[in-house]
Amino acid sequence: MGEVPEKEDEWQRQATAAAIAEARRAVGSAPLLNTPVGRLNDREWGWIVCGVIFGWIQTRYQQAIAECLDPEELMRAIEHSPSPGDVAAARSVLPLLAGKSGIDWSKPLMAWSKDEMTNFVLMVRQLIDQAALTRDQGAAQLRRPSLDEKNGDAIHF
């Protein structure tokens, strides 16, 4: 890992502190007050997780405002390896892989030839690249109509 600039490191500390504070706020309120972790149901865990995510994102948006940055670009630029976006792109292709013809899923991986393995890896790479392109272009496809478009004949989303 590269060296994190001091300013960025401070923002990360603040975001982490906000996330923890939100989790504590969820846990310290009814009905979670004094509930052992092992007894939390999915809905209660959801309250905690939402608090954590909200606290972290809120602080990162504050950073974007303070530094005059695009908040979405800032979120994408935060280094994490692998990135959540890359993990999502990879996971999205798993159902596609299951249906691909030409893959003998009954064979152990160690039994695949070099050509089978190469073709598989290239196919996976192509599918992930397509998923990543879809992910990256998705935000460009969804946009708010301008005032001129609202008053005109066509509104494009």
N, C-alpha and C positions, 0 to 999 in steps of 0.2 A: 504494500500500500504506500501511496505517496504521502508526503507531509501535508497535513491539513493546515491552511492558513489560520492564524490566531482568531481572526474575526469570524470565519466560518465555524471554527471550533466552538466559539462562544455562542453562536446562534444554535448550533446543535445541542449544546448543554441546556440552553433555554428551552428548546423544543422538547427535549427529554424531560426536563423538570415539569413543563406544562402537561405533558402526557401522563406523568406519574401523579401529578396533582389531580387531574381529571379522574384517573382510576381510583385514587383515594376518595375523591368526592362521591363516586358511584358506590364504593364499598362502604363508606361511612353513612350512607343514607338507608332508610327503610326501603325495601325489605331485606337488604343485604347486611345491615348492621349486625355484627358479631356472627355472621354465617360462616362456618368453616368452608374453605375453598373446595373441598371434596364434595360438598353438598350443593354447590351452585349448579343450577340448570342452564341450559343453553341460552335462554332468554337473559338470565342474570349475567352470564359471561358476555353476552352481547352488549349489555349496558356498560360493562367495564371496557370492552374492546372499543366501542364507539367513543367513550370518553378519551381513551388513549389516542385514538386516531384524530379526534377533533382537537385535542390539546396540541398535538404535534403539528398538524396542518395549520392551525390558527397561528402558531408562532412562525412557521415558515412563510405564511402570507404576510405577517408583520415584517419579516425580513425583506420580502419582495417590495413592500411599500417603502420601507426605510431606505432601500438601496435603488429604488426606481427601476425594478426589474419586472419582467413578465412573470407572474406567479407560476403559471404552468411550465414555462421554460425552466424556472428555478427548480420545480419539483423534479423535472426530468434530468436536470443537471446534477442533482444530489447523488454522489457516488455511493453505490452499493453494488456489490458483485456477488451473484448476478443481480441485475436490476429487476425489480418487480415486474416491469413491462416485458422484459425478456422471458422471465419465468411464465408469465401469462401467455405470451406468444407460443412458447414451447408446449405448454399444457393444452392450448387450444387445438393443436394438431394431433393429439393422441387419438381422438375418435377417428380421424381421417386415416391414421396409420393402420388401425385395426381392419379397415375395409380395403386396404390396398391389395390388389391381386399381385401375385408373383412373390409374395413373402410367405415362406413356409414357417408359420409360427410354431409348428410342432417340433422343429429342429432346435436343439440347444444352440445358443449363440456361438459357442466354441466350434460347432460343426459347420458354420457358414464358411464358404470359400472367400478368398480375398475379393473376388468380383462381386459376390452377393453382399458382402459387408460394405464395399465401396458404393455400390448402387443404393443400398439402404441409407448410408450416411448422406449421400448427395440428395436423395429424395427427401430426407428429413430436413436437410438444410434448405432446400427449395421451399418446402411447406412452411418452415419457420420464417424464412425471408418474406413469403407472401403474407403470413399472419402479422409480421412486424410492419410491413407496408400498410396493411389494412389498419392496424392500430395507429400508426403515425399519420395517416391521411384522414382518419375518422374525424378528428377535430376540425380539419380543414373543410370537410363536407358539411358539418353542422355549424351554421353561423346565423346570427340574427340578421333579419332584413333591415336595410337602411330605411330612413324616412321616405326617401324617393321611391323605393320599392313598395313600401306600404301604401303610398298614394298612387302608385302606377298600376299597370295591368298585371304584372307578374311578381310573385314573391317566391324566391328560391330558398330552400333550406339545405 
